[in-house]
Amino acid sequence: MSRLILFNKPFNVLCQFTDKSGRATLADFIDVPRVYPAGLLDYDSEGLVLLTDNGRLQARIADPRFKLVKTYWVQVEGVPDAAALAQLRAGVWLKDKGKREARRTLPAGVKVIAEPPLWPRVPPVRFRRSVPDSWLEIVIREGRNRQVRRMTAAVGLPTLRLVRVQVGDWSLGALQSGHWQFVKK
């Protein structure tokens, strides 16, 4: 029987089990043999990571061909206007590393949200009184390298904090940062 783990990855943790540089990894939090992340979450991003010992499930979750929906709560610098939101919803032109030409992202679900009830980030996001910030919920069906950060930057809203809260049908719920749980079948 396969196992599936939901993990709330803290900020500045590598989404792998080893690191020669001594950075924090999944092994610092999860002591379950033979499970592997199904998809990645950047070192400087937080939130839901799925791990499994089932290769087929891992591929289904991680493979971009299946276009599994991913939901993020994103704190951005600035206040989005209607044009920026429309651009994010329609798709943003991004040039991927090693590619000659830019490609438009798939359309995204985007809405402005109130600051969500999250755990404190360590270290905290820098606060500047003279520069406002806002929260967005962004839903995508792709997983290009640092895609959400690059999308918000492309419309003039640099990302300050990025938290993945849902992948497909799996969500963080009340799972606190640095904690994990088995999915009950």
C-alpha positions in Angstrom: 0.0 0.0 0.0 1.4 3.4 -1.0 2.0 6.2 1.4 1.3 9.9 0.9 2.5 12.6 3.2 1.5 16.3 3.4 4.3 18.5 4.6 4.2 22.2 5.4 7.7 23.2 4.2 9.2 26.1 6.1 11.0 29.0 4.5 14.6 28.3 3.6 14.3 24.5 3.5 15.5 22.5 0.5 12.9 20.3 -1.1 15.2 17.3 -1.0 16.7 15.0 1.6 20.4 15.9 1.4 22.5 19.0 0.8 26.3 19.2 0.7 26.2 22.8 1.8 24.5 22.1 5.1 21.2 23.8 4.5 18.1 22.5 6.1 16.4 19.7 4.1 13.3 17.5 4.3 15.4 15.1 6.4 15.4 17.6 9.2 11.6 17.3 9.5 10.6 13.9 8.0 11.9 10.6 9.2 10.0 8.3 6.9 12.1 5.9 4.8 11.7 5.7 1.0 9.4 8.7 0.4 10.2 11.3 -2.2 8.8 14.7 -3.0 6.2 14.8 -5.8 7.2 18.1 -7.3 9.4 20.8 -5.8 8.9 24.0 -3.9 11.6 26.6 -4.0 14.0 27.1 -1.1 12.6 30.5 -0.3 8.9 29.5 -0.7 6.8 27.9 2.0 3.8 25.6 2.2 2.5 22.3 0.9 4.8 19.6 -0.4 3.5 16.1 -1.2 5.8 13.1 -0.6 5.1 9.5 -1.6 6.7 6.1 -2.1 4.5 5.5 -5.2 6.4 6.3 -8.4 3.2 6.5 -10.5 1.5 8.8 -8.0 4.6 10.9 -7.8 4.7 11.3 -11.6 0.9 12.1 -11.8 1.4 14.9 -9.2 4.6 16.3 -10.5 4.3 15.9 -14.3 3.2 19.1 -16.0 1.2 17.1 -18.6 -1.4 16.4 -16.0 -1.7 20.2 -15.2 -2.7 19.6 -11.6 -4.0 22.9 -10.1 -1.8 24.6 -7.5 -3.0 27.4 -5.3 -0.7 30.0 -3.7 -1.1 32.9 -1.3 1.3 35.5 -2.4 2.3 38.7 -0.5 3.5 41.3 -3.1 5.1 44.6 -2.8 2.6 47.3 -4.0 -1.1 47.4 -4.7 -2.3 45.6 -7.8 -4.4 47.6 -10.2 -7.0 46.2 -12.6 -4.5 46.1 -15.5 -2.0 44.0 -13.5 -4.6 41.6 -12.4 -6.0 41.2 -15.9 -2.4 40.5 -17.2 -1.9 37.8 -14.6 -5.2 36.2 -15.4 -4.6 36.3 -19.2 -1.0 34.9 -18.9 2.3 36.6 -18.7 5.2 36.3 -21.1 8.2 34.6 -19.5 11.5 33.6 -21.0 12.6 30.3 -19.5 16.2 29.5 -18.8 17.8 27.9 -21.9 15.0 28.9 -24.2 15.3 31.3 -27.1 11.9 32.9 -26.9 9.5 33.8 -24.3 6.3 31.8 -23.8 3.0 33.0 -22.3 2.0 31.3 -19.1 -1.4 29.6 -19.1 -4.2 31.8 -17.8 -4.2 31.9 -14.0 -6.9 32.4 -11.4 -6.0 35.6 -9.5 -7.8 37.5 -6.8 -6.9 40.0 -4.1 -7.4 38.5 -0.7 -7.1 39.8 2.9 -3.9 38.9 4.7 -4.4 35.1 5.5 -4.0 33.7 9.0 -0.5 32.2 8.6 2.3 31.2 11.0 5.1 33.8 11.5 7.9 33.5 8.9 11.4 33.1 10.2 13.0 35.4 9.4 10.1 37.8 9.0 9.3 39.5 5.7 10.9 43.0 5.6 8.4 45.7 6.4 8.6 49.2 4.9 6.2 51.8 6.0 6.6 53.8 2.8 5.8 50.8 0.5 2.4 49.1 0.8 1.9 45.4 0.3 -1.0 43.2 -0.8 -2.0 39.6 -0.8 -3.1 37.6 -3.9 -4.4 34.1 -4.3 -3.0 32.7 -7.5 -4.1 29.4 -9.0 -2.0 27.9 -11.8 -1.9 24.7 -13.8 1.8 24.8 -14.7 5.0 24.5 -12.7 7.6 26.5 -14.6 10.7 27.5 -12.7 9.9 30.2 -10.1 6.8 30.8 -12.1 4.6 32.7 -9.6 7.5 35.0 -8.5 8.3 35.7 -12.2 4.7 36.4 -13.0 4.2 38.9 -10.2 7.5 40.6 -11.0 6.5 40.9 -14.7 3.5 43.0 -13.7 5.4 45.2 -11.3 4.5 43.4 -8.1 7.6 41.7 -6.6 6.9 38.7 -4.4 7.7 39.1 -0.7 6.3 35.9 0.6 5.0 32.8 -1.3 3.0 30.0 0.4 1.6 27.1 -1.6 -1.7 26.1 0.1 -3.1 23.5 -2.2 -2.1 20.9 -4.9 -5.0 19.2 -6.7 -7.4 17.9 -4.0 -4.8 18.1 -1.2 -4.5 21.2 1.0 -2.6 22.4 4.0 -5.6 22.8 6.2 -4.5 23.5 9.8 -1.0 21.8 9.3 1.5 24.1 10.9 4.9 25.0 9.4 7.5 22.3 9.8 4.8 19.6 10.5 3.7 16.7 8.4 0.9 14.1 8.3 0.0 10.9 6.4 -3.0 11.3 4.2 -5.8 9.1 5.5 -7.4 6.9 2.9 
